Amino acid sequence: MTPFLHHPRTAGEARNRRWLDRSASFVWKQFADGVGLRVFMIAPAGHRPESKAPAVMFFHGGMWMLDYVSEFSSWALHLASRGIVCFLPEYRTHARFDVKADEIVQDGLDAWVWLHRNAEALGVDPDCITVAGSDAGGLMALHTAMQPAKRRSWWKFFEKPVLPLMPAAVAIFRGVVDTEAREARQLNAKGLSGKSAVSLNPCDLFRPHLPPLFCAHGFEDPLLDCGMREWFCDVWQKLGNKAEFVICPGVDHTLTNFEVNPTAFEKMLLAWETFMVEQQLWPASAAEPTALME
C-alpha cells in the first residue's frame, strides 16, 4: 500500500502526523493494482456505533501537488472534543499518480459517498455530515455539494427537482472556486484546460437547493483572490441558499495553520462553529468560545 503522508517540514506538521498515526483508519477505496486509499477517523471519547454524531470530512489542500492528509488533524482533535466525528481521507494527487483533474475530483465524490453509506456503522448521523476543504480540497468539497439536480419529466409540472445526494453543509477555507480563473493554473493536474476546466468549474454548477456554505479567506492571500470568494458566496445566496463569508484581516495563504496567527485562526474557527450551530447541525456546546485550540 502506498504511503500518502508527506515528509513533515515543521514541528507542527510532525505533530499533526503523529496525531494522525494514532487514529483509527479504514481503506475506503481499493484499486486493482493493490493501491489502497485510507481515511483516518478522529472521534470523541467514548464514541460508539449507536452515537449518531455529526461529522465532518476534510479534504486537504496542497493544490494537488502534496499528499498532506494530516493538514486538518489538529482541527479534528479540537472538533472531536466538541462531539464532532472527523474523517480525513487520502485521495490521489499528481504528486504520486498520473491522474487527471476529473479523476481527483471523483475521488472526493467517492469518499463522500463512502462515508454516507457507512455512516451508521461509524456512529455518524448521515443527515449531519459536512464536507470541508482548503484550496484544491475546497474545490473537491464544492463538487460533493453542487452535483446537478436531475431534470423532472415535462408533464410533472408541480414536482420539485430531484436533488442528488448532498452533504448537510459545506465549508471552504481559501478554497478554489473557479477553475477557469488565472489563479487555478496553480492546480497541479492534467486535464484542467479547455472543456475540462469548464466541466469542473463550480461557477457553472450554481443552482437553488444547495446546502449551507461557510467560506473563510485571508485578506492578504497572494495566491487566491479574496474578492472572488466573496462574489462566489454572494451568488450562492442570491439563488436562495444560505452562505456566510468571513474575511480574515492580516492573514495570507496560511489561513488553516493555527500557529501562524492564533488570534485570527480562533476567530475564524469560532465563526464556523457558530454558523454550524445556527444551522442546527452541531450541538450548541460546539460554539463555546473558551479554549478553542491548545
N, C-alpha and C positions, 0 to 999 in steps of 0.2 A: 504494500500500500504506500502510495506516495506521501511523504510528509509535507504539509502545507504551511507550517509555521515558519516565517522568515527569521533570519538571524536578528536578534534584538539589537538595536542601535543605541539605546539608552537604558539607564537603570529602570526607568518607568516601564519601558517596553518589556524588559526582562521580568519585572514583577507581574505584569499583565499575563505574560506567557506562563509563569508558574501557576497563577490562579487558574488558567485555562487547563493546564495539565492535570490539575487536581479535580476537575469537574467530570461529571458523567458525560459520555459521548456515545453516539449511535452512528452507524453507517446509514445514511439516508438515500444514497444513490450509488449504484454499483455498475461499472462498465465491463464490457466483455473482455477487455484486456487485463482485468484484475484491479484496476484503479478504483478506489472507493472514496467517496466524499463523506466526511463526517459532519455531524452537527453536535456542538457542545451545549450542554444544558446546565444552567446555574439556577437553582430553585431555592425558595425559602426553607428555613429549618423546619423539619417535620413534614415536609411536603409529601403527599400521598396521592395515589391514582384517583381517589374519590374527592380530592380537594376542589376541583373545578375552579382553579385560579385563573386570573387574567394573565396574558403572556405577551411578550414582545419577541419578534425575530429581527435580529440586527444583521444587515448586510454591510460588511466592512468596506472602507474606501481604499484608495491607492491607485485610482484611475486605471484599474485592471493591469497595472504594472507590478503590483506587490500582492503576495499572499499574506494578508495582515488580519487574519481571523480573530486575533487577540485584541484588536483595537477597542472593542466595547466591553472587554471583560470587567474593567473596574465599574463601568456603568451597570453591568449585570449584577455584580455583587451588591451595589447600592440598592438597585430596584428589588432584588431578592429580599433585602431586609425590610422592604415596604410591602411584601406579599406578592410580588410580580415574578413569574417564571420567565427566564430569558433563554433564548436559543441563538447560538452563533454558528451559522452554517459555513462550511467550506464550499467554495464554488471554483470552477475553472477560470483561471486568468491567463492572459497572454504571456505572463512571466514564465509559465511552465508548460503550457499546452498550445498547440497550433489550432486555436479555436477562433471562430468569428464572433462578432458582437452579438448577433442574434442567438448564438448558442450559449453565450454567457448569460444573457437576459433570460433564456429558457431555464437555465439552472436556477435562477432566482424564483421563477414561477413554479418550478417543480418542488423546490424546497418549501415554499409556502403551502402548496397543496399537500405535501407530505405531512407537515405539521397539523394542518386542519384535519386530515384523515386519521391521524394518530392522537388527536387531542385528548380523547377520553382516556386512553391508556397512559398518557403522560400526565394526567391530572390537570388538564387545561380546559377551560371553558371555550369551546370552538367559536362562540359568538363574541368573545372578548380578546381576540388576537390582533395585535397591532404589528405592522411591519415598519421598519425604520432603516435608515442607512445614511452614509456620508459619501460625498462626491459620486463616483460611479455606482456605489451601493445605494445611494439615494435614487438614482435612475432605475435601478432594479426594483426598489421598493415601490416607486411610482407605477411601474408596469404591473405589479401584482394588484394594484388598486384601480387601474384605469383600463382594464380589459373592456373591449366594446360590448355594449348590450346587443342582444340578438334582435333582429327586426321581427316585429309582430306581423302576422298574416293580415292582408289588406281588409278582410271582412270583420276583423275583431276591433271595431272602432274604439271601444272604451277600455280595452285592456292596457295595463301598464307594460312597458318594455320588459322583456325577460332579462333580468340582470345576471351577470356572471358571478361566480364565487369571488367574494371580495373580503379583505380584512376589515375589522371593525374601525380601524383608523390607520393613518399613515403619517410618518414623521421623517423629515429630511433635514440633515444638518450639512450646510454647504453642499447641497445636492446638485447634480447635473439635471437640468430641466429642459434643455433644448439641444438636441443632437446635431442640428444644422447651424448652430452658432459657432463663431470662430473659436471660442474657448473650448468647445467639445473636441477640437483636434488633439487635445492633451490625452484623450482616451486612447489607451494603447491596445487597439484591437483591429483586426482585419474586418472588412465588410462594413465600414461605417462611413460610407460616402455615397453620394447619389441617391438612388431609390432606397437603399438600405437605411441611410440616415433619416429619410422621411418616414419609413415604416416603423422605426424605433423611436420616433420623436414624441415625447409626452404632449407636446403642444398640439399635436394632431389627434389627441385622444380625449380632449375635454368633452364633457357631457354632464347633464344633470345626474342626480342619484349617485354621486361619488362619496366615498367615506370622508369623515373629517380629516383635515390636513393641518399638521403643525410643521412650520418651516422656520428654521433659525439660520442666520448667516452673519458672518463677521463683516463689519462695515469696511475694514481695511484689507479684505481678502484680495490679493493681487492676481489670483488665478481665475476666480469665478465672480462675475459681477453681482453685487448685492441688489442692484435695481432690477435685474432680470427676475430674481426670485420674488421680489415684491410684486412685480407685474403678474407673475405666474399665480400667486395666491389671490390676487385681485380678480383674475379671470375665473379661477376656481369658485370664488364667492359669488360672482355675478351670475353664475349658472344655477344658483340656489343651493350650493354646497357650503359647508362650514369650513373655515380656514382661519388660521392665526399666523401672522408673520412677525417674527421677533428679530430686530436688528441689534447686533451686539457691538456697541461702540468700542473702538480701540482694539478690536480682535481681527486677526488675519486668518489664514487658512488652517491654523492650529486650533480651530474652534472646538474640536472634540477632545482636546488634551487638557485635562484639569490642571496639570502642573504649570502650564504656561501663564494662564490668567485665571487663578482660582475664583476671584470675585465675579468676573463676567461669566465664568462657567456655571457657577452656582445659581446666578440669576436666570440663566438660560434653562438650566435643569428644572428649577422651581416653576418657571413659566410653562414648561412642557407638562410637568406633573399636575399643575393646576388645570391646564387645558384638558388633560385626560380625566381628571376628577369631574370637571364640568360636563364632559360627555357621558358621565356615569359608567365609564369603562374601568376605572381604577377606584379603590376604596379611598374615602376622604383622608385617611391617615397617610396616603402616598404623597400628599402635598404639604406635609408639615415642614416648615422652613428650617428647623433646627438640625444641625449635624448632617448636612446634605452629603458631603463627601469627606472622608477622613484619609 
